[in-house]
Amino acid sequence: MIFGPRLHSLLFLSGWITAAFFLIYLIRLPTHKESLPWETVASQQQASPDWAVNLRQRFLELTSELPGVGGELLPGLAIGDTSRLSESLDHAMKTVSLTHITAVSGANCAIVTAGVMMFAALCGAGRKLRLIAGMTALVAFVIIVTPQPSVVRAAVMATIVMIALFLGRPAAGIPLLSGAVVGLLMWNPWWAIELGFVLSVSATAGLLLFSLPLSHKLAQWMPYWCALAIAAPLSAQLLCQPFIILLSPQMPTYGVLANMVAGPAAPLATVFGLLTCLISLPAPWLGQLAMWIGWLPAQWIGSTAITVSQFPFASLGWVSGVAGALLAAFVSTCVLLALLARSPRVRRIFATLLAVFVLSWVLILFVINFRSISSIPTEWSIAVCDVGQGDAIVLASEGSFALIDTGRKPDSLEQCLMRLGISRLDHLVLTHFDKDHVGGLQAVIGKVDKAIVGQPENIEDESLLSELARSGAHLSRGITGLSGNLGAAKWQILWPDGLHPEMTVGNPGSVTLLVSFPEFRSLFLGDLGKESQLALMKTVSLPHIDVVKVAHHGSADQSRTLYQRIQPAVGLFSVGKGNEYGHPRKEILNELKSLNAITPRTDEDGMILVIPNQTGLSVWTEH
């Protein structure tokens, strides 16, 4: 078992990870990092030879015709090119811990090396020749995918795992790993404080130390092949999770399940993708055949990610920062000791601790979510989600819902919609394509019936709209004259008017919406600046407005005349706490206060609700 011969290696590894963990927090990269000599040397070595560039270009051209999520994933699985990955698929992959599949990682390198070594063995090659063939293939693979630092690290880690397993001594991999770490840090000392490097070492160490013992243990309750399929991702996940928490304080509930289902397909997609890359020039028809065979497992992986990410509670909230990482490390330790400790008594103790922790955690999350949901009034008409520096505003009328913009991050929007009890949107309005207005779109992909969108500025914006359309949303361009109903509320687009070509995209072209509820009128100005606001007043006759979403998070670029004309009772500010822009500015706050308007703001008040009642309007705030 683990805690005999491997004890010294485990203690050494724990010490290294602990040191790396604190280095991440205690050391900051100097501002002159880019000018350091080893960075310059590394960057000079990232260029690939012409033959490798030609192979990559031909492969990318060939796979551009592939449909569905499989077409998006295959280039990443084969050569690490993730440029075609849509935001919704990328979000789904992150939610279920499958992003490592599309990055050039130790797994890709191991697949290439193992495949060539197995082929060499079938041809009758001896042990040394098989090892030479495998290493040669690995070098060629690194050149094809471009020898960037992350790829070099992955290749080194894969080499260590393959040599250790090839020798039949997984524990011997720890000294090899330690030597590789020292060598890599001599090459580039700054990797010591890069989280990616820590994750590479942690995942490799997890596979070396725990994959075989875990598979043997799990094989007591299931077939060995199934145990091995669980043990590999589980061992890497347990050692990496404390560091992943530092990046995103979320726990992937179904991460191991998704890796079990999708993981076996990854080697097939990688192998046939690489075959396509290698043979498409000399034998185009064989390349086509290999490409379509590789597309099938890639499609399976993508479909798995999307399906599993839509399971209830696909990711659960976790404590952020150092405390969250330490808590995750405690859970990982409990899992390992509950499964692998020699003493039955120790196993029972840590299994009990783990069970108590999991039940307590689930109960705490349930209570928090229940209190959060139950504390929100139900008869609201406007909800301003607290999504940081960005806009995400929900309108409600008679059971119909509309969302104006999505904020910057899908997680924040998902949490807000969950608290409001919304799973489907009748309308989505994308006022313009700044990240703080469309970055969270993945949270509502597949949940929108109709979308009203601003003018796209580039191919990236067009791709976003194509993805939205493919998910089932009917798209309309937001321009003056477009109108409709949302339950009992009536809405109409006031801007852009199509008569000002210089004000059709970006902030000046923000789709501006007038929404008339039975009890009050509201105006949503997107990120319009002063010039656009003045043009808007010349285009339409603005009525008295009860509630206005203040333009551009309360920047100084405002028309006082507009606010004086509409005389709002409520000025809503969707703004991030401590933002670098100084939003909202004192000028607009003072202007609204001079009009006797109240000015709730998400950076101070959290979620904001506007609620009509018999005496007029009331405003509820989270804080």
C-alpha positions as CSV (number, residue, x, y, z in Angstrom):
1,M,0.0,0.0,0.0
2,I,0.9,3.7,0.0
3,F,2.1,4.3,3.5
4,G,5.1,1.9,3.6
5,P,7.8,2.3,1.0
6,R,6.2,5.4,-0.5
7,L,6.1,7.4,2.7
8,H,9.4,9.3,2.1
9,S,8.3,10.2,-1.5
10,L,4.9,11.3,-0.2
11,L,6.4,13.5,2.5
12,F,8.8,15.0,0.0
13,L,6.0,15.7,-2.5
14,S,3.8,17.2,0.2
15,G,6.6,19.5,1.2
16,W,7.1,20.6,-2.4
17,I,3.4,21.2,-3.0
18,T,3.1,23.1,0.3
19,A,6.1,25.3,-0.6
20,A,4.7,25.9,-4.1
21,F,1.3,26.7,-2.6
22,F,2.7,29.5,-0.4
23,L,5.0,30.8,-3.1
24,I,2.0,31.4,-5.3
25,Y,0.6,33.7,-2.6
26,L,3.7,35.2,-1.2
27,I,5.7,36.0,-4.3
28,R,4.6,38.3,-7.1
29,L,6.1,38.3,-10.5
30,P,8.3,41.3,-11.2
31,T,7.2,43.7,-13.8
32,H,10.3,43.1,-15.9
33,K,9.6,39.3,-16.2
34,E,9.3,39.5,-20.0
35,S,12.8,40.8,-20.4
36,L,14.5,38.0,-18.4
37,P,17.1,36.0,-20.4
38,W,15.5,32.6,-20.0
39,E,12.2,33.9,-21.2
40,T,13.9,35.3,-24.3
41,V,15.6,32.0,-25.0
42,A,12.4,30.0,-24.5
43,S,10.5,32.3,-26.8
44,Q,13.1,31.9,-29.5
45,Q,12.7,28.1,-29.4
46,Q,8.9,28.2,-29.9
47,A,9.0,28.5,-33.7
48,S,8.2,25.3,-35.6
49,P,9.9,24.2,-38.8
50,D,8.1,24.7,-42.1
51,W,7.1,21.1,-42.4
52,A,5.3,21.2,-39.0
53,V,3.6,24.5,-39.9
54,N,2.4,23.0,-43.2
55,L,1.0,19.9,-41.4
56,R,-0.9,22.1,-38.9
57,Q,-2.3,24.4,-41.6
58,R,-3.5,21.5,-43.7
59,F,-5.1,19.8,-40.7
60,L,-6.9,22.9,-39.7
61,E,-8.2,23.5,-43.2
62,L,-9.4,19.9,-43.5
63,T,-11.2,19.9,-40.1
64,S,-12.9,23.2,-40.7
65,E,-15.7,21.3,-42.5
66,L,-16.5,19.2,-39.5
67,P,-19.9,19.8,-37.9
68,G,-21.0,20.1,-34.3
69,V,-19.0,20.1,-31.1
70,G,-16.8,17.3,-32.5
71,G,-15.6,19.7,-35.1
72,E,-14.8,22.3,-32.4
73,L,-12.9,19.8,-30.3
74,L,-10.9,17.6,-32.7
75,P,-8.1,20.2,-33.4
76,G,-7.7,20.7,-29.6
77,L,-7.6,16.9,-29.0
78,A,-5.0,16.3,-31.8
79,I,-2.7,19.4,-31.8
80,G,-3.9,21.6,-29.0
81,D,-5.6,24.2,-31.2
82,T,-8.6,25.5,-29.3
83,S,-9.4,28.5,-31.5
84,R,-12.6,27.0,-32.7
85,L,-14.0,26.2,-29.2
86,S,-17.3,28.1,-28.7
87,E,-17.8,29.9,-25.4
88,S,-20.7,27.6,-24.4
89,L,-18.7,24.5,-25.1
90,D,-15.7,25.9,-23.3
91,H,-17.9,26.8,-20.3
92,A,-19.4,23.3,-20.3
93,M,-15.9,21.7,-20.4
94,K,-14.8,23.8,-17.5
95,T,-17.9,23.0,-15.4
96,V,-17.3,19.3,-15.7
97,S,-13.4,19.4,-15.4
98,L,-12.8,18.3,-19.0
99,T,-10.6,21.3,-20.2
100,H,-7.5,19.2,-19.7
101,I,-8.6,17.1,-22.7
102,T,-8.2,19.9,-25.2
103,A,-5.0,21.4,-23.8
104,V,-1.8,19.8,-24.8
105,S,-1.1,18.0,-21.5
106,G,0.8,15.0,-20.3
107,A,-2.2,12.8,-21.3
108,N,-1.8,13.8,-25.0
109,C,2.0,13.2,-24.9
110,A,1.5,9.8,-23.1
111,I,-1.1,8.7,-25.7
112,V,1.4,9.5,-28.5
113,T,4.3,7.8,-26.8
114,A,2.3,4.8,-25.7
115,G,0.8,4.3,-29.1
116,V,4.1,4.3,-30.9
117,M,5.6,2.0,-28.3
118,M,2.7,-0.5,-28.7
119,F,3.1,-0.4,-32.4
120,A,6.8,-1.0,-32.1
121,A,6.1,-3.9,-29.8
122,L,3.8,-5.4,-32.4
123,C,6.6,-5.2,-34.9
124,G,8.8,-7.2,-32.6
125,A,11.0,-4.3,-31.3
126,G,12.9,-4.8,-28.0
127,R,12.5,-2.7,-24.9
128,K,15.2,-0.2,-25.7
129,L,14.1,0.2,-29.3
130,R,10.5,0.7,-28.1
131,L,11.6,3.4,-25.7
132,I,13.6,5.2,-28.4
133,A,10.7,5.0,-30.8
134,G,8.3,6.5,-28.2
135,M,10.7,9.3,-27.3
136,T,11.2,10.1,-31.0
137,A,7.5,10.3,-31.6
138,L,7.1,12.5,-28.5
139,V,9.7,15.0,-29.8
140,A,8.0,15.1,-33.2
141,F,4.6,15.7,-31.5
142,V,6.0,18.6,-29.5
143,I,7.4,20.1,-32.7
144,I,4.1,19.8,-34.5
145,V,2.0,21.4,-31.7
146,T,4.8,24.1,-31.3
147,P,7.2,23.7,-28.4
148,Q,5.7,26.3,-26.1
149,P,6.6,26.2,-22.4
150,S,3.4,24.4,-21.4
151,V,3.9,21.8,-24.1
152,V,7.5,21.2,-23.0
153,R,6.4,20.8,-19.4
154,A,3.7,18.3,-20.5
155,A,6.2,16.3,-22.5
156,V,8.6,16.1,-19.6
157,M,5.8,15.0,-17.3
158,A,4.6,12.4,-19.8
159,T,8.1,11.1,-20.3
160,I,8.5,10.6,-16.5
161,V,5.2,8.6,-16.2
162,M,6.0,6.5,-19.3
163,I,9.5,5.6,-18.1
164,A,8.2,4.8,-14.6
165,L,5.4,2.6,-15.9
166,F,7.7,1.1,-18.5
167,L,10.1,0.0,-15.8
168,G,7.2,-1.4,-13.8
169,R,8.0,0.8,-10.9
170,P,5.5,3.7,-10.6
171,A,7.1,4.8,-7.2
172,A,10.4,5.3,-9.0
173,G,8.7,8.1,-10.9
174,I,8.8,10.4,-7.9
175,P,12.6,10.7,-7.9
176,L,12.4,11.2,-11.7
177,L,9.7,13.8,-11.2
178,S,11.8,15.6,-8.6
179,G,14.8,15.7,-11.0
180,A,12.6,17.0,-13.8
181,V,11.3,19.7,-11.6
182,V,14.8,20.8,-10.6
183,G,15.9,20.8,-14.3
184,L,12.8,22.7,-15.5
185,L,13.2,25.3,-12.8
186,M,16.9,25.7,-13.7
187,W,15.8,26.4,-17.3
188,N,13.1,28.8,-16.2
189,P,13.0,29.7,-12.5
190,W,9.7,31.7,-12.9
191,W,7.8,28.5,-13.4
192,A,8.1,27.9,-9.7
193,I,5.4,30.5,-9.1
194,E,3.2,29.7,-12.0
195,L,0.0,27.8,-11.1
196,G,0.1,25.9,-14.4
197,F,3.4,24.4,-13.4
198,V,2.2,23.4,-10.0
199,L,-0.9,21.8,-11.6
200,S,1.4,19.8,-14.0
201,V,3.6,18.5,-11.2
202,S,0.6,17.8,-9.0
203,A,-1.3,15.8,-11.7
204,T,1.8,13.8,-12.6
205,A,2.5,13.1,-8.9
206,G,-1.1,12.0,-8.4
207,L,-0.9,9.5,-11.3
208,L,2.4,8.1,-10.1
209,L,1.5,7.8,-6.5
210,F,-2.2,6.9,-6.4
211,S,-3.6,5.7,-9.8
212,L,-2.5,2.0,-9.4
213,P,-3.3,1.7,-5.6
214,L,-6.7,3.3,-6.1
215,S,-7.4,1.1,-9.1
216,H,-6.5,-2.0,-7.0
217,K,-8.7,-0.8,-4.2
218,L,-11.7,0.1,-6.4
219,A,-11.4,-3.2,-8.2
220,Q,-12.7,-4.9,-5.0
221,W,-16.1,-3.5,-5.9
222,M,-16.1,-3.3,-9.7
223,P,-14.4,-4.6,-12.8
224,Y,-10.7,-3.7,-13.0
225,W,-11.1,-1.7,-16.3
226,C,-13.8,0.4,-14.6
227,A,-11.7,0.9,-11.5
228,L,-8.7,2.0,-13.6
229,A,-11.0,4.4,-15.6
230,I,-12.0,6.0,-12.3
231,A,-8.7,5.9,-10.5
232,A,-6.7,7.9,-13.2
233,P,-8.8,11.0,-13.2
234,L,-9.6,10.7,-9.5
235,S,-5.9,10.6,-8.5
236,A,-5.0,13.6,-10.6
237,Q,-8.2,15.5,-9.4
238,L,-7.4,14.9,-5.8
239,L,-4.0,16.5,-5.9
240,C,-4.9,19.3,-8.3
241,Q,-8.2,20.4,-6.8
242,P,-6.7,22.5,-3.9
243,F,-4.8,24.6,-6.6
244,I,-7.8,24.7,-8.9
245,I,-9.8,26.3,-6.1
246,L,-7.4,29.2,-6.3
247,L,-8.5,29.8,-9.9
248,S,-12.2,29.2,-9.4
249,P,-13.9,28.5,-6.1
250,Q,-16.2,25.9,-7.5
251,M,-16.3,22.2,-6.9
252,P,-17.2,20.1,-10.0
253,T,-19.8,17.7,-8.7
254,Y,-19.7,15.4,-11.7
255,G,-16.1,15.9,-12.7
256,V,-15.0,12.3,-12.1
257,L,-18.2,11.0,-13.8
258,A,-17.6,13.2,-16.9
259,N,-14.0,12.0,-17.1
260,M,-15.1,8.4,-16.8
261,V,-17.6,8.8,-19.6
262,A,-15.6,11.0,-21.9
263,G,-12.0,10.0,-21.0
264,P,-11.9,6.7,-22.9
265,A,-12.8,8.5,-26.1
266,A,-9.9,11.0,-25.9
267,P,-7.2,8.6,-27.0
268,L,-9.2,7.6,-30.1
269,A,-9.8,11.2,-31.1
270,T,-6.1,12.2,-30.4
271,V,-4.7,9.2,-32.4
272,F,-7.0,9.6,-35.4
273,G,-6.7,13.4,-35.3
274,L,-2.9,13.0,-35.4
275,L,-3.1,10.5,-38.2
276,T,-5.2,13.0,-40.2
277,C,-2.5,15.6,-39.6
278,L,0.3,13.3,-40.7
279,I,-1.3,11.6,-43.8
280,S,-3.6,14.2,-45.2
281,L,-0.9,15.6,-47.5
282,P,0.5,12.4,-49.0
283,A,-2.9,10.5,-48.9
284,P,-5.8,12.9,-48.8
285,W,-8.5,10.2,-48.9
286,L,-7.0,8.3,-46.0
287,G,-6.7,11.6,-44.2
288,Q,-10.4,12.2,-44.7
289,L,-11.3,8.8,-43.4
290,A,-9.1,9.2,-40.3
291,M,-10.6,12.6,-39.7
292,W,-14.2,11.4,-39.7
293,I,-13.3,8.5,-37.5
294,G,-11.6,10.9,-35.1
295,W,-14.7,13.2,-35.2
296,L,-16.9,10.5,-33.7
297,P,-15.1,10.3,-30.3
298,A,-14.7,14.1,-30.3
299,Q,-18.4,14.5,-30.8
300,W,-19.0,12.1,-27.9
301,I,-16.7,14.1,-25.6
302,G,-18.4,17.4,-26.5
303,S,-21.9,16.0,-26.1
304,T,-20.9,14.5,-22.7
305,A,-19.6,17.9,-21.5
306,I,-22.8,19.7,-22.5
307,T,-25.1,17.1,-21.1
308,V,-23.4,16.7,-17.8
309,S,-22.9,20.4,-17.3
310,Q,-26.7,20.8,-17.4
311,F,-27.2,18.3,-14.6
312,P,-28.6,19.9,-11.4
313,F,-25.9,21.4,-9.2
314,A,-23.2,20.6,-11.7
315,S,-20.8,22.8,-9.8
316,L,-21.2,23.8,-6.1
317,G,-19.9,26.9,-4.4
318,W,-16.7,26.6,-2.4
319,V,-14.8,28.8,0.0
320,S,-12.4,31.0,-2.0
321,G,-8.7,31.8,-1.4
322,V,-6.3,30.1,0.9
323,A,-9.0,28.8,3.2
324,G,-10.8,27.1,0.3
325,A,-7.6,25.5,-1.0
326,L,-6.8,24.2,2.5
327,L,-10.3,22.9,2.9
328,A,-10.0,21.1,-0.5
329,A,-6.7,19.6,0.6
330,F,-8.4,18.3,3.7
331,V,-11.1,16.6,1.6
332,S,-8.5,15.1,-0.7
333,T,-6.6,13.7,2.2
334,C,-9.7,12.2,3.7
335,V,-10.5,10.5,0.5
336,L,-7.1,9.0,0.1
337,L,-6.8,7.8,3.7
338,A,-10.4,6.4,3.7
339,L,-9.4,4.3,0.6
340,L,-5.7,3.5,1.0
341,A,-4.7,3.6,4.7
342,R,-3.5,0.2,5.9
343,S,-5.3,0.2,9.1
344,P,-9.1,-0.6,8.9
345,R,-9.6,1.7,11.9
346,V,-7.9,4.6,10.2
347,R,-10.0,4.0,7.1
348,R,-13.2,4.1,9.1
349,I,-12.2,7.3,10.9
350,F,-11.4,9.2,7.7
351,A,-14.4,7.7,5.9
352,T,-16.6,9.0,8.8
353,L,-14.9,12.4,8.7
354,L,-15.5,12.6,4.9
355,A,-19.2,11.6,5.2
356,V,-19.8,14.1,8.0
357,F,-18.1,16.9,6.0
358,V,-20.0,16.1,2.8
359,L,-23.3,16.0,4.6
360,S,-22.6,19.2,6.5
361,W,-21.4,20.9,3.3
362,V,-24.6,19.9,1.4
363,L,-26.7,21.0,4.3
364,I,-25.0,24.4,4.5
365,L,-25.4,25.0,0.8
366,F,-29.0,24.0,1.0
367,V,-29.7,26.4,3.9
368,I,-27.8,29.2,2.2
369,N,-29.6,28.8,-1.1
370,F,-33.0,28.3,0.6
371,R,-32.6,31.4,2.7
372,S,-31.3,33.4,-0.3
373,I,-34.3,32.3,-2.5
374,S,-36.9,32.6,0.2
375,S,-35.7,36.1,1.2
376,I,-36.3,37.6,-2.3
377,P,-39.7,39.2,-2.8
378,T,-41.8,37.6,-5.5
379,E,-43.8,40.4,-7.1
380,W,-40.8,42.3,-8.7
381,S,-40.8,43.7,-12.2
382,I,-37.1,44.6,-12.6
383,A,-34.1,42.7,-11.1
384,V,-30.6,44.1,-11.4
385,C,-28.2,41.2,-10.9
386,D,-25.0,41.8,-9.0
387,V,-22.5,40.6,-11.7
388,G,-19.7,43.0,-10.9
389,Q,-18.7,45.6,-13.5
390,G,-21.3,44.8,-16.1
391,D,-25.0,44.7,-16.9
392,A,-27.4,41.8,-16.4
393,I,-31.0,43.0,-15.8
394,V,-34.1,40.8,-15.7
395,L,-37.6,42.0,-16.5
396,A,-40.7,40.1,-15.4
397,S,-44.3,40.3,-16.2
398,E,-47.1,37.7,-15.8
399,G,-44.7,34.8,-15.8
400,S,-42.7,36.0,-18.8
401,F,-39.0,37.0,-18.4
402,A,-36.5,39.0,-20.4
403,L,-32.8,39.6,-19.8
404,I,-30.9,42.7,-20.9
405,D,-27.2,41.7,-21.3
406,T,-25.4,38.9,-19.5
407,G,-22.6,40.5,-17.5
408,R,-19.0,39.4,-17.8
409,K,-19.0,35.9,-16.3
410,P,-21.6,33.1,-16.7
411,D,-21.2,31.9,-13.1
412,S,-22.5,35.2,-11.7
413,L,-25.5,35.2,-14.0
414,E,-26.3,31.6,-13.4
415,Q,-26.4,32.3,-9.6
416,C,-28.6,35.3,-10.1
417,L,-31.1,33.5,-12.3
418,M,-31.2,30.5,-9.9
419,R,-32.0,32.8,-7.0
420,L,-34.8,34.4,-9.0
421,G,-36.1,31.0,-10.0
422,I,-35.7,31.5,-13.7
423,S,-34.8,28.7,-16.1
424,R,-36.2,30.0,-19.4
425,L,-36.1,33.4,-21.1
426,D,-38.7,34.7,-23.5
427,H,-36.4,37.5,-24.6
428,L,-32.7,38.3,-24.5
429,V,-31.4,41.7,-25.4
430,L,-27.7,42.1,-26.1
431,T,-27.2,45.9,-26.2
432,H,-23.7,45.7,-27.6
433,F,-20.7,43.3,-27.6
434,D,-18.4,44.5,-24.9
435,K,-17.3,41.6,-22.6
436,D,-19.1,43.1,-19.6
437,H,-22.3,42.8,-21.5
438,V,-22.0,39.5,-23.3
439,G,-19.3,37.6,-21.5
440,G,-21.9,35.6,-19.5
441,L,-23.8,34.4,-22.5
442,Q,-23.0,30.8,-22.0
443,A,-25.2,30.8,-18.9
444,V,-28.3,31.2,-21.1
445,I,-27.4,29.3,-24.2
446,G,-30.2,27.0,-25.0
447,K,-32.6,28.8,-22.7
448,V,-33.6,31.7,-24.9
449,D,-36.7,31.9,-27.3
450,K,-36.0,35.3,-28.9
451,A,-33.0,37.5,-29.0
452,I,-32.7,41.2,-29.9
453,V,-29.1,42.0,-30.6
454,G,-27.0,45.0,-31.4
455,Q,-24.8,45.4,-34.5
456,P,-21.8,43.0,-34.3
457,E,-18.4,44.6,-34.8
458,N,-16.2,41.6,-35.8
459,I,-16.0,37.9,-36.5
460,E,-16.0,37.1,-32.8
461,D,-19.3,38.9,-32.4
462,E,-20.8,37.1,-35.4
463,S,-19.6,33.8,-34.0
464,L,-21.4,34.6,-30.7
465,L,-24.6,35.2,-32.6
466,S,-24.3,32.1,-34.6
467,E,-23.9,30.1,-31.5
468,L,-27.0,31.7,-30.0
469,A,-29.0,31.0,-33.1
470,R,-27.8,27.3,-33.2
471,S,-29.1,27.0,-29.6
472,G,-32.6,27.7,-30.8
473,A,-33.0,31.5,-30.3
474,H,-34.7,33.5,-33.0
475,L,-32.5,36.6,-33.7
476,S,-33.7,40.1,-34.5
477,R,-31.5,43.2,-35.0
478,G,-32.3,45.9,-32.4
479,I,-33.2,49.1,-34.2
480,T,-35.7,51.9,-33.8
481,G,-39.3,50.8,-34.5
482,L,-39.0,47.2,-33.2
483,S,-41.5,46.5,-30.5
484,G,-43.4,43.7,-28.7
485,N,-44.9,42.5,-25.5
486,L,-43.5,40.8,-22.4
487,G,-46.6,39.5,-20.5
488,A,-48.6,42.7,-19.7
489,A,-45.6,44.9,-20.4
490,K,-44.9,46.6,-23.8
491,W,-41.4,47.3,-25.0
492,Q,-40.0,49.2,-27.9
493,I,-36.5,49.9,-29.3
494,L,-35.6,53.6,-29.3
495,W,-32.0,53.4,-30.5
496,P,-30.0,53.0,-32.7
497,D,-32.1,54.6,-35.4
498,G,-30.0,53.7,-38.5
499,L,-29.6,57.4,-39.4
500,H,-26.3,57.9,-37.6
501,P,-23.7,55.5,-39.2
502,E,-21.1,56.6,-36.7
503,M,-23.3,55.4,-33.8
504,T,-24.3,51.9,-34.8
505,V,-21.8,49.7,-32.9
506,G,-20.1,49.6,-29.5
507,N,-21.2,51.9,-26.7
508,P,-22.7,54.6,-29.1
509,G,-24.8,52.0,-30.8
510,S,-26.2,50.3,-27.6
511,V,-29.7,49.0,-28.1
512,T,-31.9,51.3,-25.9
513,L,-35.1,49.9,-24.6
514,L,-38.3,51.6,-23.4
515,V,-40.4,49.2,-21.3
516,S,-43.9,50.2,-20.2
517,F,-45.3,48.1,-17.4
518,P,-48.9,48.6,-16.3
519,E,-47.8,50.5,-13.3
520,F,-44.7,52.4,-14.5
521,R,-42.3,53.2,-17.4
522,S,-38.6,52.2,-17.5
523,L,-35.7,53.1,-19.8
524,F,-32.6,51.0,-20.3
525,L,-29.7,53.0,-21.8
526,G,-27.0,50.4,-22.2
527,D,-23.6,52.1,-22.5
528,L,-24.8,55.2,-24.4
529,G,-22.5,58.2,-24.1
530,K,-23.5,61.9,-24.1
531,E,-23.3,62.3,-27.8
532,S,-25.6,59.3,-28.4
533,Q,-28.0,60.4,-25.7
534,L,-28.4,63.8,-27.3
535,A,-29.0,62.2,-30.7
536,L,-31.6,59.9,-29.0
537,M,-33.5,62.9,-27.7
538,K,-33.6,64.4,-31.2
539,T,-34.8,61.1,-32.7
540,V,-37.7,60.3,-30.3
541,S,-39.8,62.3,-27.9
542,L,-38.9,60.8,-24.5
543,P,-41.8,60.6,-22.0
544,H,-41.5,60.8,-18.2
545,I,-39.6,57.8,-17.0
546,D,-40.1,56.3,-13.5
547,V,-37.0,53.9,-13.6
548,V,-33.9,54.4,-15.6
549,K,-30.9,52.1,-15.9
550,V,-28.2,54.8,-15.8
551,A,-26.0,54.6,-18.9
552,H,-22.5,53.1,-18.9
553,H,-22.5,52.2,-15.2
554,G,-22.6,55.8,-14.2
555,S,-19.6,57.1,-16.2
556,A,-19.0,60.9,-16.5
557,D,-20.0,60.8,-20.2
558,Q,-23.7,61.7,-19.6
559,S,-26.2,64.3,-20.8
560,R,-27.7,66.2,-17.9
561,T,-30.5,67.3,-20.3
562,L,-31.7,63.7,-20.8
563,Y,-32.1,63.0,-17.1
564,Q,-33.7,66.4,-16.6
565,R,-36.2,65.6,-19.3
566,I,-37.2,62.1,-18.1
567,Q,-37.3,63.1,-14.4
568,P,-36.7,59.5,-13.1
569,A,-37.8,58.5,-9.6
570,V,-35.2,55.6,-9.5
571,G,-31.8,55.6,-11.1
572,L,-30.3,52.0,-11.2
573,F,-26.6,51.5,-11.3
574,S,-25.1,48.2,-12.3
575,V,-21.5,48.5,-11.3
576,G,-18.6,46.5,-9.8
577,K,-17.2,47.1,-6.4
578,G,-13.9,48.9,-6.4
579,N,-13.8,49.2,-10.2
580,E,-10.9,50.9,-11.8
581,Y,-13.1,53.4,-13.6
582,G,-14.4,55.2,-10.6
583,H,-18.0,54.3,-11.6
584,P,-20.5,55.7,-10.7
585,R,-19.1,59.2,-10.9
586,K,-20.2,61.9,-8.5
587,E,-21.5,64.1,-11.3
588,I,-24.3,61.7,-12.3
589,L,-25.1,60.7,-8.7
590,N,-25.5,64.4,-7.7
591,E,-27.6,65.1,-10.8
592,L,-30.0,62.3,-10.0
593,K,-30.2,63.3,-6.3
594,S,-31.0,66.9,-7.4
595,L,-34.0,65.3,-9.2
596,N,-35.0,63.6,-6.0
597,A,-34.3,60.2,-7.5
598,I,-33.1,57.3,-5.3
599,T,-29.9,55.7,-6.6
600,P,-29.4,52.0,-5.6
601,R,-26.2,50.5,-6.9
602,T,-25.1,46.9,-7.0
603,D,-21.5,47.5,-5.7
604,E,-23.0,48.6,-2.4
605,D,-26.5,47.1,-2.3
606,G,-26.0,43.8,-4.1
607,M,-29.1,42.6,-6.1
608,I,-31.7,45.3,-6.7
609,L,-35.4,44.7,-7.2
610,V,-38.0,47.2,-8.4
611,I,-41.4,46.3,-7.0
612,P,-44.7,48.0,-8.0
613,N,-47.3,48.4,-5.3
614,Q,-50.5,50.3,-4.6
615,T,-48.7,53.4,-3.6
616,G,-46.2,53.5,-6.4
617,L,-42.8,51.8,-6.5
618,S,-40.6,50.2,-3.8
619,V,-37.0,49.2,-4.1
620,W,-35.6,46.1,-2.4
621,T,-31.9,45.6,-2.1
622,E,-29.9,42.6,-1.0
623,H,-27.7,44.4,1.5
